[in-house]
Amino acid sequence: MNLLSKIVLVTVFLVYLLLGLSHSAQQGFWHDEIYTLTFLNGVSVYDFEGSIWEGQDTLFAANDYKEVLAEDHFYAHFSTQILHEGHPPLYFMLLKIWSYGFGSTAIALRSFSLCCGILTFLILFNLFRSKSKRKYTAWVVLALLITNPFLFYFFTEARMYALAILLAALSFKCWLEYKEQKNIKSATFLYFCFSSTGLLYTHYYGLFFLSSLAFFELLNDGIKKSIFNHSITLLCFLPWGFAISKQLNFHDIHWTDGIISFGESIVGYFKGILQLLVSPMTTPLLYEQVIIIAIILLGVSLLLIKERKFTAILLSTIFIYGIQIYIFDQIVEHHSILVPRYYMFVLIFIYWGLYKMIDTTPQTPSLLAAAAYIIISSLVISKIYQLDRAPKQMFREVAAFADGQLDCKHSTNGRYCMPH
């Protein structure tokens, strides 16, 4: 990469960083981010078994809360807090270290996710640049990544999703490279094991991503000994299995409880993919759905002409990814397949397909498809930045509460609200 390209790349990332930091400062924490904040202090927002509030009176003076929150209970209460949180521990451990240097304000904690997101862009950009035949391919893919509204939304949120997708991207990169090297005794394979294990210790649904990699490998290469290399990550994750069992027993009710049918699950999965591409937290507008579906169909059609085997295997892998989540939901009686952020790692497969489309198919239709996506998604990001779309959920929860509990009327002196 020449000097000019490096300057452009740094400038692009710097602008994204500043835009993300600015957006992070516009809204306070929402429900799940409050969990993150209180976790770092070792204090739960709920009175559950083993919490710091257990056995105390139900009424507290404000100063009592301040005294508790002023002390750092992170390490003393970590084992109990992680059970109530219900997620793996790596994100919270790394974020705690980050907070020592940057504090625990909304912008400080969200900046960790933002940095993880930019590193994700850098990893995928370098990966596709090293493999592309056309000089512009990696830059176009980078533009597609940077203008993804879903990624912008979750790269400015103090939760584990940005770290998880960073580790998934690193795992994917190392997987591709060590498969080409065909050498298990390499630093690349070691990095694959580290990043894959880190992914599982960050988000449990990373398991479905890693198994999808193995499935792709099986379809592409057939049954070979190398397929069993994926079990090393599972062995490294086994010690945490005891904590998972305690986490499952800790919660009687989960917000995704309730089984839905196979048809509803598959429809929900593909609707979720549309959200991952263009509209976080809400269903895309009709014209957005039409354009994105048209882009997908065009991309698949172009790839089937040039990369038939790759396209068939990739589409099968994306479908199997969803089937795994459906089976999991049936076993635990959940409907998590309706929550796109849980399977956001499928974006890596999608961008892999987009890279192939841009790099191998006729230039005019592939670049027109990319340009159409960039325009649509950029408009969505601008609305998100202006808080006209997908505001943090706490805003919606407060609005719903006010709407349900208060009777608001307009008068000549302004608006006033009375309890129902």
C-alpha positions, 0 to 999 in steps of 0.5 A, a space after each residue: 500500500 502506498 503512502 497516499 492509500 495509507 493517508 486515505 485509510 487513516 482519514 476514513 477511520 478517523 472520520 468514522 471514529 469522530 462520528 461514532 464518538 459524537 453519536 455516542 455522546 448524544 444519548 444516555 445508556 439504555 437498559 442493557 448498557 446500564 447492566 454493563 455499567 453496574 457490572 463494572 461496579 459489581 452492583 446489580 440494578 436488580 435485587 436477585 439472589 446473591 446480589 449486593 441488595 439481597 436482605 436489605 431494606 427496600 427503601 434507601 436514601 440517595 446517599 446510601 446508593 452513592 456510598 455503595 456505588 462509590 466502592 469497586 465491587 467488580 472483583 468481589 462480586 464477579 462470580 455472582 454478577 456474571 451468572 445474572 448477566 447471562 453472557 461470557 466474561 471476556 468483554 466485561 474483563 477487557 472493558 474493566 481494564 479499558 475503564 481504568 484508562 478512560 472512565 465509565 461514562 457513556 462515551 468512554 465505555 462506548 468508545 471501546 466498542 467503537 475501537 473494536 469496530 474500526 479494528 474489524 474494518 481494518 482486518 477485513 480490509 487487509 484480508 480482502 486487499 491481499 486476495 483481490 485481483 482488482 485494486 479497488 475491490 477492498 476499498 469498495 468492500 470497506 465502503 460497504 462495511 463503513 456505511 452499514 447502519 447495523 454496524 454503526 449502531 452496535 459499534 456505538 453501544 456499550 455491549 459485547 457485540 463489537 468485540 464479538 464481531 472483531 474476534 469473529 473477523 479475526 477468526 475468519 481471516 486466520 481460518 482462510 489463511 491457515 487453510 491455504 497454508 495447509 499447515 496446522 503447525 503455524 502461528 496462523 492456526 494458533 491465532 485462529 484458536 486464540 481468536 475463536 476461543 475468545 469469541 466463545 468467551 465473548 458471545 455464546 452464539 459465536 459457536 454457530 459461526 464457528 460451526 458454520 465455518 466447519 460446515 463450509 469447509 466440509 462442503 468445500 473440501 470433503 471429510 478430512 482430518 483438518 475438520 477436527 481442528 475446530 474441536 480444539 476451540 471447543 476443548 478450550 471452552 469446556 471449562 466455562 461449561 459449568 458456569 453456563 449450566 449455572 447461568 441457565 438455572 439462574 434465570 427462570 424466565 428469559 425475554 426470548 422465551 417461547 417457541 415459534 414454528 419452523 416457517 416463522 423462524 426461517 422468515 424471521 431469520 431472513 428478515 433479520 438479515 435485512 435488518 443486519 444490512 440496512 435497519 438496526 432494531 426496526 423493520 426496513 422501510 418497504 422501498 429499502 427492502 425492495 432495493 436490498 432484496 434486488 441487490 442480493 438477487 443481482 449479486 447472487 445471479 452474478 456470482 452464479 455465473 462466475 463462482 457457481 460452486 462457491 456461491 452454492 456452498 456460501 448460500 448453504 452455509 448461511 442457511 445452515 447457520 439459521 437452522 442451527 439457531 432454530 434447533 437451539 431455540 427448539 431445545 431451550 424453548 426460545 425464539 432468539 432467531 428473531 433477534 438479529 444481533 445474536 447472529 450478526 456474525 452472518 455478516 462476515 459470510 455476506 461480505 465475503 460474498 460481496 467481495 467475490 462479486 465485486 472482484 470476479 463479476 462484470 464491473 458495471 453491474 457489481 459496482 452499481 449494486 454496491 453504489 445503490 447499497 452505499 446510498 441507501 445505507 448512508 441515508 439510514 446512518 444519517 437518520 440514526 445519527 440525527 436520532 430520527 431512527 433507531 434511538 437507544 431503546 430506553 427512549 422507546 421504553 420511556 415513551 411507551 411507559 408515558 403513553 400507557 400511564 399518562 393522559 397527555 393533552 395540549 393547551 394554550 400554555 403548552 402540553 401537560 400530562 395527568 395519570 390515567 
